[in-house]
Amino acid sequence: MIRRTLKTVCQLSATALALGSIAIFAAYAQQPMPAEYDQVMKTLGKQGDFKDNVLKINIPRNDLKVTIDGIATPTPFGFGGWLAMTKGDGGMDVMMGDLVLLEDEVNPVMSALLDNGLEVTAVHNHFFFESPRIFYMHVHGHGSAADLAKRAKPALDLIGRGSPQHQSSVSGVTSKVTAGQIDTAKIAQIVGHQGEQSGAVYKITVGRDDLTLKDMGAPINARMGLNTWAAFYGSDANAEVAGDVAMLAQEVTPVLKALRANGLNVVAVHHHMIGTQPEIYFLHYWGTGPAEKLANGFKAALSELGKGHIKHG
């Protein structure tokens, strides 16, 4: 009887200890929400939690019914966007996040972020064969929590508002481009570089000769992919342009702003190379409209490259 009682006491003690540990862990994991972060969620109209000194704001795309290769797929599988804030030096916050966007939302949201002093650090896909088509945009910013919330809100307010207007043209004309005559001499004059004709496509490629880039001692030049280019197709009145821009880190935001200010759509922001010094970022863009306007948009982005940096060997 005594042994049975002792056994029961030990079991109860172990259970109490385990429950106490769970309670302590739960209390530690669920830190009290700082007042400034509570205000951030109120400003954004979003829910979130505070753990490990990080405010995590949830931006799920519950408005979307997504299928991947015909499979009806719930939101938590990979369609939950977010923003996160944590304290950095001087009491200022660092904000990072990943927004889940329909393709027609990408560039309006990007412009809203850039116009409010935030950075877009990547645009890419996560899936193949999904419907509707979905892209992911990584964002970054520094400042007070309240200021970051105010700067992020205009972009977040554009997400999930219904079917946004399809915008591909820099001037509102039809995007139904067909082969025609383009004044390539004028395009070259605007851009400041000559191009090459390949069938109905005129392509201008500009190397980053201002950079010294090597991989295992081999020089990486324009022919190896360290270049910026624009391809034009259509007619003077109605053309399309697509291209790629090779950038240093400090050039990414100015180039994005230049392209968006000229009505060109940014399609992707990512890496093409690993381990290079300096690190090179690439973005792909596309747009339609009068060839001259497209050329001016490309020139505006090109003009942001090579400003005041040092060669790296």
C-alpha positions as CSV (number, residue, x, y, z in Angstrom):
1,M,0.0,0.0,0.0
2,I,2.8,2.4,1.0
3,R,4.7,1.5,-2.2
4,R,1.6,2.1,-4.3
5,T,1.0,5.5,-2.6
6,L,4.6,6.5,-3.1
7,K,4.3,5.5,-6.8
8,T,1.2,7.6,-7.2
9,V,2.8,10.6,-5.5
10,C,5.9,10.3,-7.8
11,Q,3.6,10.1,-10.8
12,L,1.7,13.1,-9.7
13,S,4.9,15.0,-9.0
14,A,6.3,14.1,-12.4
15,T,3.0,15.2,-14.1
16,A,3.1,18.5,-12.2
17,L,6.7,19.1,-13.1
18,A,5.9,18.4,-16.8
19,L,2.9,20.7,-16.7
20,G,5.0,23.4,-15.0
21,S,7.7,23.1,-17.6
22,I,5.1,23.3,-20.4
23,A,3.6,26.4,-18.8
24,I,7.0,28.0,-18.4
25,F,7.9,27.2,-22.0
26,A,4.5,28.5,-23.2
27,A,5.0,31.7,-21.2
28,Y,8.5,32.1,-22.8
29,A,7.3,31.4,-26.3
30,Q,4.4,33.7,-26.1
31,Q,6.1,37.0,-25.1
32,P,3.9,39.9,-24.2
33,M,3.1,42.0,-27.3
34,P,4.9,45.3,-27.1
35,A,2.6,48.3,-27.4
36,E,4.3,49.6,-30.5
37,Y,3.8,46.2,-32.3
38,D,0.2,46.1,-31.3
39,Q,-0.2,49.4,-32.9
40,V,1.5,48.1,-36.1
41,M,-1.1,45.4,-36.4
42,K,-3.9,47.9,-35.9
43,T,-2.4,50.2,-38.5
44,L,-2.2,47.4,-41.0
45,G,-5.5,45.8,-40.0
46,K,-3.7,42.4,-39.7
47,Q,-3.2,39.7,-37.1
48,G,0.1,38.3,-35.9
49,D,2.2,37.2,-32.9
50,F,5.3,38.1,-31.0
51,K,7.9,35.4,-30.4
52,D,11.7,35.3,-30.2
53,N,11.6,39.1,-30.2
54,V,10.0,39.1,-33.6
55,L,6.6,40.5,-34.6
56,K,5.3,38.2,-37.4
57,I,2.3,39.7,-39.3
58,N,0.2,37.2,-41.2
59,I,-1.0,38.1,-44.8
60,P,-2.6,34.9,-46.0
61,R,-4.3,34.7,-49.4
62,N,-7.5,33.2,-48.2
63,D,-9.2,35.0,-51.0
64,L,-7.6,32.6,-53.6
65,K,-8.7,29.2,-54.6
66,V,-5.4,27.7,-55.8
67,T,-4.8,24.5,-57.7
68,I,-1.3,23.1,-58.4
69,D,-1.3,20.7,-61.3
70,G,-5.0,20.3,-60.8
71,I,-4.7,19.6,-57.0
72,A,-6.9,21.9,-54.9
73,T,-4.4,23.2,-52.4
74,P,-5.1,25.0,-49.0
75,T,-3.6,28.3,-48.1
76,P,-1.2,27.1,-45.4
77,F,0.5,24.9,-48.1
78,G,2.4,27.9,-49.4
79,F,0.1,30.9,-49.9
80,G,0.5,32.7,-46.6
81,G,2.4,36.0,-47.0
82,W,4.0,37.7,-44.1
83,L,5.9,40.7,-42.7
84,A,8.2,40.5,-39.8
85,M,9.8,43.2,-37.6
86,T,12.6,43.1,-35.0
87,K,14.8,45.6,-33.2
88,G,18.1,46.6,-34.7
89,D,20.8,49.1,-33.7
90,G,19.7,52.4,-32.2
91,G,16.2,51.1,-31.4
92,M,15.2,51.1,-35.1
93,D,13.4,48.1,-36.5
94,V,14.4,45.9,-39.4
95,M,11.4,44.7,-41.5
96,M,11.5,41.8,-43.9
97,G,8.7,39.9,-45.6
98,D,7.3,37.8,-48.4
99,L,4.1,38.8,-50.2
100,V,2.0,36.4,-52.1
101,L,0.7,38.1,-55.3
102,L,-1.3,37.5,-58.4
103,E,0.7,38.5,-61.5
104,D,-1.4,41.6,-62.0
105,E,-0.7,42.6,-58.5
106,V,3.1,42.4,-58.7
107,N,4.0,45.7,-60.3
108,P,1.3,47.9,-58.5
109,V,2.4,46.5,-55.2
110,M,6.1,47.0,-56.1
111,S,5.5,50.6,-57.0
112,A,3.6,51.2,-53.8
113,L,6.5,49.8,-51.8
114,L,9.2,51.7,-53.7
115,D,7.2,55.0,-53.6
116,N,7.1,54.7,-49.9
117,G,10.8,54.2,-49.3
118,L,10.8,50.4,-48.9
119,E,12.9,47.9,-50.9
120,V,12.0,45.0,-53.1
121,T,14.7,42.4,-52.9
122,A,13.4,39.5,-54.9
123,V,10.5,38.5,-57.2
124,H,10.1,34.9,-58.2
125,N,7.8,31.8,-58.3
126,H,7.5,28.9,-56.0
127,F,5.4,26.5,-58.1
128,F,4.8,25.2,-61.6
129,F,1.3,24.5,-63.1
130,E,-0.5,26.6,-60.4
131,S,-3.8,28.3,-61.1
132,P,-4.1,31.2,-60.7
133,R,-0.5,32.2,-61.5
134,I,1.2,33.3,-58.3
135,F,4.5,35.2,-57.6
136,Y,6.4,36.0,-54.4
137,M,7.9,39.4,-53.5
138,H,10.4,39.8,-50.8
139,V,10.5,43.2,-49.1
140,H,12.9,45.0,-46.8
141,G,13.0,48.2,-44.8
142,H,14.6,50.1,-41.8
143,G,12.9,52.6,-39.5
144,S,10.6,52.9,-36.5
145,A,7.9,50.3,-36.3
146,A,5.2,52.9,-36.7
147,D,6.9,54.4,-39.7
148,L,7.4,51.0,-41.4
149,A,3.8,50.1,-40.9
150,K,2.6,53.4,-42.5
151,R,5.0,52.8,-45.4
152,A,3.9,49.2,-46.0
153,K,0.1,49.8,-45.7
154,P,-0.4,51.3,-49.2
155,A,1.1,48.2,-50.8
156,L,-0.8,45.7,-48.5
157,D,-4.1,47.5,-49.3
158,L,-3.6,46.6,-53.0
159,I,-3.5,42.9,-52.2
160,G,-6.7,40.9,-52.8
161,R,-8.9,43.8,-53.9
162,G,-10.4,41.7,-56.7
163,S,-9.3,41.5,-60.3
164,P,-6.7,44.3,-60.8
165,Q,-6.5,45.9,-64.3
166,H,-4.2,44.1,-66.6
167,Q,-1.4,46.6,-67.4
168,S,1.3,46.0,-69.9
169,S,1.5,49.1,-72.0
170,V,3.5,52.2,-71.1
171,S,1.0,54.5,-72.6
172,G,-2.4,52.8,-72.6
173,V,-2.4,51.6,-76.2
174,T,-3.3,48.0,-77.1
175,S,-0.8,45.4,-76.4
176,K,-1.6,43.4,-79.5
177,V,1.9,43.7,-81.0
178,T,2.6,42.4,-84.5
179,A,5.8,42.5,-86.6
180,G,6.4,45.8,-88.4
181,Q,9.1,48.4,-88.9
182,I,11.1,49.8,-86.0
183,D,13.4,52.8,-86.4
184,T,16.4,51.0,-84.9
185,A,18.7,53.9,-85.5
186,K,16.5,56.0,-83.3
187,I,16.4,53.3,-80.6
188,A,20.2,53.0,-80.7
189,Q,20.5,56.8,-80.4
190,I,18.2,56.9,-77.4
191,V,19.9,54.0,-75.6
192,G,23.4,55.1,-76.5
193,H,24.5,51.7,-77.8
194,Q,24.2,49.9,-81.1
195,G,22.3,46.6,-81.4
196,E,21.9,43.6,-83.7
197,Q,19.1,42.6,-85.9
198,S,17.9,39.0,-85.7
199,G,14.9,38.5,-87.9
200,A,12.2,40.8,-86.6
201,V,14.0,41.4,-83.3
202,Y,16.4,44.2,-82.6
203,K,18.6,43.5,-79.5
204,I,20.9,45.8,-77.7
205,T,23.4,44.2,-75.2
206,V,25.5,46.3,-72.9
207,G,28.3,44.7,-70.9
208,R,29.3,45.7,-67.4
209,D,32.9,46.6,-68.4
210,D,33.0,48.9,-65.3
211,L,33.2,45.7,-63.1
212,T,36.0,43.3,-62.8
213,L,34.4,39.9,-62.0
214,K,36.2,36.6,-61.8
215,D,35.3,32.9,-61.1
216,M,38.2,30.6,-60.4
217,G,40.5,33.2,-62.0
218,A,38.4,33.3,-65.2
219,P,37.2,36.8,-66.2
220,I,33.4,36.9,-66.3
221,N,32.4,39.3,-69.1
222,A,29.4,40.2,-71.2
223,R,29.7,37.0,-73.2
224,M,29.6,35.0,-69.9
225,G,26.4,36.7,-68.8
226,L,27.5,39.9,-67.1
227,N,25.4,42.1,-69.2
228,T,22.3,44.2,-69.5
229,W,20.1,43.9,-72.6
230,A,16.9,44.9,-74.3
231,A,15.1,43.2,-77.2
232,F,12.5,45.1,-79.3
233,Y,9.8,43.6,-81.5
234,G,6.9,45.1,-83.3
235,S,6.6,48.6,-84.8
236,D,7.4,52.2,-84.0
237,A,3.8,52.8,-82.9
238,N,3.3,49.5,-80.9
239,A,6.2,47.3,-79.8
240,E,7.2,45.1,-77.0
241,V,10.5,45.1,-75.1
242,A,12.0,42.5,-72.8
243,G,15.3,42.4,-71.1
244,D,17.6,41.8,-68.2
245,V,19.6,44.2,-66.0
246,A,22.8,43.2,-64.2
247,M,23.2,45.3,-61.0
248,L,25.2,45.8,-57.9
249,A,23.2,45.7,-54.6
250,Q,23.1,49.5,-54.3
251,E,21.7,49.7,-57.9
252,V,18.7,47.5,-57.5
253,T,16.3,50.0,-56.0
254,P,17.2,52.9,-58.3
255,V,16.8,50.5,-61.4
256,L,13.5,49.2,-60.1
257,K,12.2,52.8,-59.6
258,A,13.4,53.8,-63.1
259,L,11.6,50.9,-64.8
260,R,8.4,51.4,-62.9
261,A,8.4,55.2,-63.4
262,N,8.5,54.5,-67.1
263,G,5.7,51.9,-67.0
264,L,7.7,48.8,-67.6
265,N,6.8,45.7,-65.7
266,V,9.4,44.0,-63.5
267,V,9.0,40.2,-63.9
268,A,11.8,38.8,-61.7
269,V,14.6,39.8,-59.3
270,H,17.1,37.1,-58.5
271,H,20.7,35.8,-58.9
272,H,22.3,34.3,-61.9
273,M,25.7,33.6,-60.3
274,I,26.9,32.4,-56.9
275,G,30.0,33.4,-55.0
276,T,31.1,36.3,-57.1
277,Q,32.7,39.4,-55.7
278,P,31.0,41.8,-56.0
279,E,27.7,40.1,-55.8
280,I,25.5,40.7,-58.9
281,Y,21.7,40.8,-58.9
282,F,19.6,40.4,-62.1
283,L,16.1,41.5,-62.9
284,H,13.9,40.8,-65.9
285,Y,11.4,43.3,-67.3
286,W,8.8,43.5,-70.0
287,G,6.4,46.0,-71.5
288,T,4.5,47.2,-74.5
289,G,3.9,50.5,-76.1
290,P,5.5,52.9,-78.6
291,A,9.1,51.8,-79.3
292,E,10.5,55.2,-78.4
293,K,8.9,55.1,-74.9
294,L,10.1,51.6,-74.4
295,A,13.6,52.7,-75.3
296,N,13.5,55.6,-73.0
297,G,12.4,53.3,-70.1
298,F,15.3,51.0,-70.8
299,K,17.7,54.0,-71.0
300,A,16.5,55.3,-67.6
301,A,17.3,52.0,-66.0
302,L,20.7,51.8,-67.8
303,S,21.6,55.3,-66.6
304,E,21.4,54.0,-62.9
305,L,24.3,51.6,-63.5
306,G,27.9,52.3,-62.7
307,K,27.4,55.3,-60.5
308,G,30.3,55.9,-58.1
309,H,31.3,52.3,-57.2
310,I,34.8,50.8,-57.0
311,K,36.1,48.0,-59.2
312,H,36.6,44.6,-57.5
313,G,39.3,42.2,-58.6
